[in-house]
Amino acid sequence: MKPPRYGRMVFGASAILFGVIALLWHDSDTWQTLRRIWSLPLGAVIGGCLMLAQIAGGIAMQHPRAAHSAAIVLGIVYSLFSLACIPDIAAAPAVYAHYGSFFEQFCLLSGAIAVAAATGTNAARADRLGRMARLGLGVCAISFTLSQIFYLHLTAGLVPKWIPPNKIFWAVTTTIAFALAAIAILTNRQARLAIRLMTLMLALFGVLVWIPLLAAHPSAHLNWSECSLTFLMTGAAWMVAEVRSF
């Protein structure tokens, strides 16, 4: 079965962008939590190979016949990216930002699992993968809620000034939206609608927040990495929304 075209394209293109900028700029603003990979023996080589694999998976994701193989490649990459976040959690378990980084990568893994479910030929396995993708995204939605609660003023600071009524209103509203999405996804009550609305919200974060920041400050590597990550998460959620069986 072919995965939906547009979600697949967003997911794949964002993976390519993230991989390319990570190969271009080896700094903490670009790699963020993934900088832990550098500390491994031959870390630069390992990191480069993972980013090349992500680029290859993103390219393959653009072709329906190669999407299943791309999902496997990206699933491995995002599993390793998730694991790379664990040392920071262990080093500072009271800092929620480290958990947030883990669940951002886990969201991407859920998207890859969703593509595998959509392209698999074994119906029973596809059903299991679909449920895994939904539950994984639901847990991630809990994390997004908590991140915005703990860092509400930082979240509000990203809201464009021109959007009425004010920054705090939208920070609180999106936090509540993530919480409601988490409940719907995990209980499988109107889960598909909740995931689609969350996908739209993530896409709006990219369009209204990160693209303008990127246009205003293109030399800031953090803007590039956050923009690509936001659209990667958008594509991942989009793919979960299109899984036929939860």
Sequence and secondary structure as in RCSB ss.txt:
>XXXX:A:sequence
MKPPRYGRMVFGASAILFGVIALLWHDSDTWQTLRRIWSLPLGAVIGGCLMLAQIAGGIAMQHPRAAHSAAIVLG
IVYSLFSLACIPDIAAAPAVYAHYGSFFEQFCLLSGAIAVAAATGTNAARADRLGRMARLGLGVCAISFTLSQIF
YLHLTAGLVPKWIPPNKIFWAVTTTIAFALAAIAILTNRQARLAIRLMTLMLALFGVLVWIPLLAAHPSAHLNWS
ECSLTFLMTGAAWMVAEVRSF
>XXXX:A:secstr
    HHHHHHHHHHHHHHHHHHHH  SHHHHGGGGGGGGSTTHHHHHHHHHHHHHHHHHHHTSGGGHHHHHHHHH
HHHHHHHHHTHHHHHH TT HHHHHHHHHHHHHHHHHHHHHHHH S HHHHHHHHHHHHHHHHHHHHHHHHHHHH
THHHHHHHS TTSSS HHHHHHHHHHHHHHHHHHHHHTSSHHHHHHHHHHHHHHIIIIIIHHHHHH TT HHHHH
HHHHHHHHHHHHHHHHT S  
